[in-house]
Each structure stands twice: as structure tokens, then as C-alpha cells.
Amino acid sequence: MMNKTWKRPNPYFAPGMQVKGKWHKNIYTVKRKLGSGAIGTVYLCESAGDYAALKVSDKGSSITTEVNVLKAIDQAQGNKLGPYLLDVDDWVAQTGEQFSFYVMEYINGEPLSDFVRQHGHVWLGVFMLQLLDDLENLHQLGWVFGDLKMDNLLVSKSPTRVRWVDVGGTTRIGRAIKEYTEFYDRGYWELGSRRAEPSYDLFSFAMIFLSVYHPNHFVKRGNSRQFLFRKLDAIKPLQPYNYSLKKAILGKYQSSAEMKQDISKAIFQAKRKTQNHKEKVPIAIESVGLMSLAIIYYLTSIYLF
């Protein structure tokens, strides 16, 4: 959902079609559609032998805003918050209509929820730390992600890392959230406003990890606070993080860095508890090894990006 309306439909790019920029003259061959939203449509394209993601829209001002976000994110390189911006241009249809587009790095990965189900719950803490690092860096730049949800996250390899794939909902801190999805929106749950601030993103952060175990989502019932807390309490893999996730749901964190401290403590407390019981429960030895491996991956991702 968002607080804007459509003016005219975005163009449809069929597979095999070539999109040529009006100004830079770069040519992109369309492979397939990756997704669409309120701002525009994203296509997988190929140019000069490399793959890229091209987003086209009839809303030039919205495209400009997203481009500015990606440029701001580029300032924080070393963290690799979102996809790299590669090109910005216009495309002119045969009818003479002009549409704005930009081209960004194509991130090839798998959904976070799929990765956790395939590789184990031990990765939950690692992905939490990665996302909180990224959110803190984004907030320090003066933005909130806004439409933070499972669909906008992918897990890439070498190293294993959560990446953002769409910055369409990113909003300047202090303004009204311009784009949101109900399940991840604290306004829908009547647990806060739609003002762009770090705590808004952190509520969505908590709902992302709830959605790992509720991929079909659920609708609000009764008291939202009690309802969401019951959902969290029923998910055993999330129990080490429940204290932090509940605080995020209630908007008790002022920053991502503050939440990261609590999540880090929870990870090491869980590791220590598992080590203390490894003689009584042999399978715990494997859990310790997996958690150590996951932490190493987290630290590696910090140094490589």
C-alpha cells in the first residue's frame, strides 16, 4: 500500500525486447520480469554480457527519489547496503510517451525464509545482525527503509549475506512512510504511527522473522500486542530473541545499534547454554559448531563488504 495513485500504466517489456536509453544510448536486452509494485516494474536484463536489474516507471519524481537513495547508499560503500546503481536514463515508447528508468546491480540469491528452512535456524541470529548493521548505516544517512519485508530481501552467496533488492519505500527520516505492506506495518497493527523513524523499520524487522514461520501471514485479532507476543512465544527457534523482538514490536528501541547489542547478547548466551549442556545432549555439539560457523560468516561479511 502507499499514499499515491496511478496516473498511467507502466510499459510492458517482453522478453527479448531491447530497451535503449534516450540520453546514454545504452542498450538492455530484457530477459524476464522480476516483479512490480506501486512505483514501477523491475526486469532482468543483459547488457554487454552482464546481468542487471532495470526498473521502469511512469513516475519520474519517484524514480528520482529512488536514484537519490541508491546514490546515498553508495556513500556507505564498505557495507554494501543495497544494489549498486549502474545507469539512469529515459526510454521513449513508439507512441512518443517517455518513461524514466534506472539500472542497478542484479542480486542473485534466494529468499531469506527459504534459506533458513534449508540451512537451519542457527542462521537467524546472523541474519539479524547483518540486517541491523545495514539498517543502522541507512538510518545514519538520514533514511528509513519503510517497506521492509521478506519480498525485498535475498540471501546471496560468497559470502552468505542478506541483501536488499528494492529501495522503493525508502523515506527521509521525519516524513510520512510513503509505501508499506500491511503485515509489516505497525500502523496496521495499531502499535505506532507511520512516521519514518528507526523504530518503524525495527517493527518491520521483527515481523520479517515472524513471517519466516508464518509465510502465509495472518490478520490481526483482538489486542495486537498480546496477539503478536503469543505468536512469538509459540516459535521455539525465536525464543532466544523474543526479548528483543518484543521490544521492537513495542517501539522500545531508539536505534538499530541498540537492538543489535541485545541480539548479540542473546546469541552468545544461547551458545554458552548449549556448550554447558553438550555432554548431556550430544546433538548440541553440532549446534555449537553451526553457531560458531554462522558467527564466522557474519564477521567475514563485515570485512569483505
Order of alpha helices (4+ residues) and beta strands (2+ residues): beta-beta-beta-beta-alpha-beta-beta-alpha-alpha-beta-beta-beta-beta-alpha-alpha-alpha-alpha-alpha
